[in-house]
Amino acid sequence: MDAPNAVPETSPSPLRRLWGVVKWVLFALLLVVVSHRGWGLWNDVQTKDVQLHFGWLAAAVVLYIAAWTPAWWYWRWLLSAGGDDISALQVARAYFCGHLGKYIPGKAGVILIRAAMIAGAGGTFVRGGLTAGYESLTTIGTGAAVAAMLSPWIFPGLPQRPGWEWLSSVPGYPYTVPAVVIVACLAALPLIAKLFTRLSRKAGGSSGTADSDSTLLESSLVAQGVSTRLLLVGSLMVIIGWSVHGLALGCIIRGSGVTDVSLLDWPLWTATIAAAISVGFVAIFAPAGIGVRELIVVESLRNYVSPQQAIAIAVLLRLVSLIGELIAAGGLWPFGAKIQLDVKNSEGATP
């Protein structure tokens, strides 16, 4: 006999099943396209000029880890604004462990892992997930803006291409592009802050009406919202992180055997890695942006280095990022509390 309070099992809807199949089909097609493109570029010339220098690659790992520091510090700031005063060590631990969730299809694993670990560290699950989402959107949105701002360095010969000759008549090109992007982003910040505030209040209002949830409803993040100032300062912090990401890519380029490396190419490195990570995040059908990131890196750098080196750099970037995330998550894992998955009782959880 079934238990009187047993919860009936529900099967996924046909549309949900169809979307699951579509995601895997798109991912498979992407891997085929990227593999075909990579194979063609690899065999484009006869010289194989990839020589690994592990000192530079080790430096890239260190820089890759350091590049995420402004992002997780911004997340800690959001948590504090919402009422969760979590130590920097615990926030960094949740942040880097959550990074590994991006290898789960759908990208939701990142938010769930971070929210659960914040709850286990004494915070609240809802607030942890909400602020983790804000940090992710800010980081990826800022990355897209950085890539757009520095796009002239990815496409240096664009004014000479058919249909784009008018760019050569733009005063101050290519420096006018960053100026236009910056003005557009500053104008959009108040609207984005209002959107974040509306999402905060909606999440707070739907989190429950019990007395145990009153602190969440009264927290500054929900009651006052995400201010434009908070969003602006957070974006500036994250931009610093993207510039360090660019340095990490520069070390990878040097570590792949490219000898003609100059800091004057820093804008190209930063734009490339910002575009690769941001677009890879948006491609929800590709776990960790696999395939998408590699394709963007190869296409962005194929006029800067040889085809073989561009492919090697894309693969090395994937390895460097994975090694860096494993080192950071593994090193921080022993210094925290257990993961808290009880959403209802996460308010007031103790470390």
C-alpha positions in Angstrom: 0.0 0.0 0.0 1.2 3.4 -0.8 2.0 5.9 2.0 -0.8 8.4 2.5 1.5 11.4 2.0 3.6 9.9 -0.8 4.4 12.5 -3.5 3.4 11.2 -6.9 6.2 10.9 -9.4 6.1 13.3 -12.3 7.7 12.6 -15.6 9.2 15.4 -17.7 6.9 17.0 -20.2 7.3 16.3 -23.9 8.6 19.8 -24.5 11.2 19.3 -21.8 12.3 16.0 -23.3 12.4 17.5 -26.7 14.6 20.4 -25.5 16.9 17.9 -23.9 17.4 16.1 -27.2 17.8 19.4 -29.1 20.6 20.6 -26.7 22.6 17.4 -27.2 22.1 17.5 -31.0 23.2 21.1 -31.1 26.2 20.2 -29.0 27.1 17.3 -31.2 26.8 19.5 -34.4 29.0 22.1 -32.7 31.7 19.6 -32.0 31.6 18.4 -35.6 31.9 22.0 -37.0 34.7 22.9 -34.6 36.6 19.7 -35.2 36.3 20.1 -39.0 37.4 23.7 -38.8 40.3 22.9 -36.6 41.5 20.0 -38.8 41.3 22.2 -41.9 43.4 25.0 -40.2 45.9 22.5 -38.8 46.6 21.1 -42.3 46.5 24.5 -43.9 50.3 24.8 -43.9 53.1 22.2 -43.5 55.0 23.8 -40.7 54.1 22.6 -37.2 55.4 25.3 -35.0 53.9 24.5 -31.6 56.5 24.2 -28.8 55.3 24.1 -25.2 57.0 26.2 -22.5 55.6 25.0 -19.2 56.9 28.0 -17.2 54.6 30.4 -19.1 51.7 27.9 -18.9 52.2 27.7 -15.1 52.1 31.5 -14.9 48.9 31.4 -17.0 47.3 29.1 -14.4 48.2 31.5 -11.6 46.8 34.5 -13.5 43.7 32.7 -14.5 42.9 32.0 -10.8 43.7 35.6 -9.8 41.5 37.0 -12.6 38.4 35.7 -10.9 39.2 37.5 -7.6 37.3 40.7 -8.5 34.2 38.6 -9.4 34.0 36.6 -6.2 34.8 39.7 -4.1 31.9 41.5 -5.9 29.7 38.5 -5.1 30.7 38.8 -1.4 29.7 42.5 -1.6 26.3 41.5 -3.0 25.8 39.0 -0.2 26.7 41.6 2.4 24.3 44.0 0.9 21.6 41.4 1.2 22.3 40.6 4.9 24.7 37.6 4.6 28.0 38.5 6.1 30.1 35.6 4.9 33.9 35.5 5.2 36.0 36.0 2.1 37.4 32.5 2.4 34.0 30.9 2.4 32.8 33.0 -0.6 35.9 32.2 -2.5 35.4 28.5 -1.7 31.8 28.5 -2.9 32.7 30.5 -6.0 35.5 28.3 -7.3 33.7 25.0 -6.4 30.7 26.4 -8.2 32.9 27.0 -11.3 33.0 23.2 -11.8 29.2 23.1 -12.1 29.4 24.7 -15.6 30.4 21.2 -16.9 26.9 20.1 -16.1 24.6 20.8 -19.1 22.3 23.8 -18.6 24.7 26.0 -16.5 22.3 25.9 -13.5 24.7 23.7 -11.6 27.0 26.8 -11.0 24.2 28.7 -9.2 22.9 25.7 -7.2 26.4 24.7 -5.9 27.3 28.2 -4.9 23.9 28.8 -3.2 24.1 25.5 -1.3 27.7 26.2 -0.1 26.7 29.7 1.0 23.8 28.2 3.0 26.2 25.8 4.6 28.5 28.6 5.6 25.7 30.4 7.5 23.9 32.3 4.8 20.6 31.7 3.0 20.1 29.5 0.0 17.7 31.9 -1.8 20.0 34.9 -1.3 23.0 33.0 -2.2 21.5 31.8 -5.5 20.1 35.3 -6.2 23.3 37.1 -5.7 25.3 34.4 -7.5 23.0 35.0 -10.5 23.6 38.7 -10.4 27.4 38.2 -10.2 27.3 35.9 -13.2 25.1 38.2 -15.3 27.4 41.2 -14.4 30.6 39.3 -15.2 29.3 37.9 -18.5 27.7 41.2 -19.5 30.8 43.1 -18.7 32.8 40.5 -20.6 30.6 41.0 -23.7 31.0 44.8 -23.3 34.8 44.5 -23.0 34.9 42.3 -26.2 32.8 44.8 -28.1 34.9 47.7 -26.8 38.1 46.1 -28.0 36.7 44.5 -31.1 38.8 46.7 -33.5 41.9 44.8 -32.2 40.3 41.5 -33.1 39.4 42.8 -36.6 42.2 45.2 -37.4 41.6 45.0 -41.1 37.8 45.6 -41.0 37.9 49.1 -42.6 39.5 47.6 -45.7 36.8 44.9 -46.2 33.9 45.5 -48.7 31.0 47.2 -47.0 33.1 48.5 -44.1 35.1 51.2 -45.8 33.1 53.9 -44.0 34.9 53.0 -40.8 38.1 54.6 -42.1 36.3 57.9 -42.2 35.2 57.8 -38.6 37.3 60.3 -36.6 39.6 58.6 -34.2 38.8 55.1 -35.2 39.4 52.6 -33.6 39.4 54.5 -30.3 35.9 55.8 -30.9 34.5 52.2 -30.6 35.5 51.9 -26.9 34.1 55.4 -26.2 30.7 54.5 -27.8 30.5 51.2 -25.9 31.4 52.9 -22.6 28.7 55.6 -23.0 26.1 53.0 -24.0 26.9 50.8 -21.0 26.8 53.8 -18.6 23.4 54.7 -20.0 22.1 51.2 -19.6 23.3 50.7 -16.0 20.2 52.3 -14.3 17.9 50.1 -16.4 19.9 47.0 -15.5 19.9 48.0 -11.8 16.1 48.4 -11.9 15.8 45.0 -13.5 18.0 43.4 -10.8 15.9 45.1 -8.1 12.6 43.8 -9.6 14.0 40.3 -9.7 15.2 40.7 -6.0 11.7 41.7 -4.9 10.1 39.0 -6.9 12.4 36.3 -5.4 11.9 37.7 -1.9 8.1 37.8 -2.3 8.0 34.2 -3.6 10.3 32.8 -1.1 7.6 32.3 1.5 5.6 34.2 4.0 6.6 32.4 7.2 8.2 34.3 10.0 11.5 32.5 9.3 11.7 34.2 6.0 11.0 37.8 7.3 14.7 38.7 7.4 15.0 37.9 3.7 12.0 40.0 2.9 13.4 42.9 4.9 17.0 42.6 3.7 18.5 45.7 2.0 19.0 43.8 -1.2 15.2 43.1 -1.5 13.9 46.3 0.2 16.2 48.8 -1.4 17.2 46.9 -4.5 20.5 46.8 -6.4 21.7 50.3 -6.7 23.3 51.7 -9.8 26.4 52.5 -7.8 26.7 48.9 -6.6 26.4 47.7 -10.2 28.9 50.3 -11.5 31.6 49.6 -9.0 31.1 45.8 -9.4 31.4 46.2 -13.2 34.6 48.2 -12.8 36.0 45.5 -10.5 35.1 42.8 -13.0 36.7 44.7 -15.8 40.0 44.5 -13.9 39.5 40.8 -13.8 39.0 40.6 -17.5 42.3 42.5 -18.1 44.1 39.9 -16.0 42.4 37.2 -18.0 44.0 38.8 -21.0 47.4 38.5 -19.4 46.7 34.9 -18.8 45.9 34.3 -22.4 49.1 36.2 -23.3 51.1 33.7 -21.2 49.3 30.8 -22.9 50.3 32.3 -26.3 53.9 32.6 -25.2 53.7 29.1 -23.8 52.6 27.7 -27.1 55.8 28.7 -28.8 54.9 32.1 -30.1 58.0 34.3 -29.6 56.8 37.6 -31.1 54.7 38.6 -28.0 54.3 42.2 -26.9 52.2 43.9 -24.2 50.9 46.1 -27.0 48.7 43.1 -27.9 47.1 43.0 -24.5 43.8 44.5 -25.9 43.6 41.6 -28.4 44.2 39.0 -25.7 41.6 40.6 -23.4 39.0 40.9 -26.2 39.5 37.3 -27.3 39.2 35.7 -23.9 36.3 37.9 -22.9 34.4 37.1 -26.0 35.2 33.4 -25.7 34.1 33.0 -22.1 31.0 35.2 -22.5 29.6 33.6 -25.6 30.5 30.2 -24.2 28.3 31.0 -21.2 25.4 32.1 -23.3 25.5 28.8 -25.3 23.5 26.8 -22.7 23.6 23.7 -24.9 27.4 23.5 -24.6 28.7 22.4 -21.1 31.3 24.9 -20.0 31.1 26.4 -23.5 33.0 23.5 -25.0 33.5 24.0 -28.7 32.2 27.6 -28.6 35.1 29.0 -26.7 37.6 27.1 -28.8 36.1 28.3 -32.1 36.1 32.0 -31.0 39.7 31.8 -29.8 40.9 30.2 -33.1 39.0 32.6 -35.3 40.2 35.6 -33.2 43.8 34.7 -33.3 44.3 33.0 -36.7 45.5 36.3 -38.2 47.8 36.9 -35.2 49.5 33.5 -35.0 49.8 30.4 -37.3 46.8 28.1 -37.7 48.5 25.4 -35.6 49.3 27.8 -32.8 45.8 29.2 -32.8 44.4 25.6 -32.3 47.0 24.8 -29.7 46.2 28.0 -27.8 42.5 27.2 -27.8 43.2 23.7 -26.3 45.7 25.1 -23.8 43.2 27.7 -22.7 40.8 24.9 -21.9 43.4 23.0 -20.0 44.7 26.0 -18.1 41.2 27.0 -17.0 40.3 23.5 -15.9 43.6 23.0 -14.0 43.2 26.5 -12.4 39.6 25.7 -11.3 40.6 22.3 -9.9 43.5 23.8 -8.0 41.4 26.6 -6.5 38.4 24.5 -5.7 40.5 21.6 -4.3 42.7 24.0 -2.2 39.7 25.8 -0.7 37.4 22.8 -0.2 38.8 21.6 3.2 38.3 25.0 4.8 34.6 25.2 4.8 31.3 23.7 6.1 29.3 21.0 4.5 27.0 21.9 1.6 23.5 22.9 2.8 20.8 21.7 0.4 17.8 22.3 2.7 16.3 25.5 1.1 13.5 25.9 3.6 15.8 25.7 6.7 18.8 27.4 5.2 17.9 30.7 6.9 20.0 30.9 10.0 22.2 27.9 9.2 25.4 27.7 11.1 28.9 27.0 9.7 
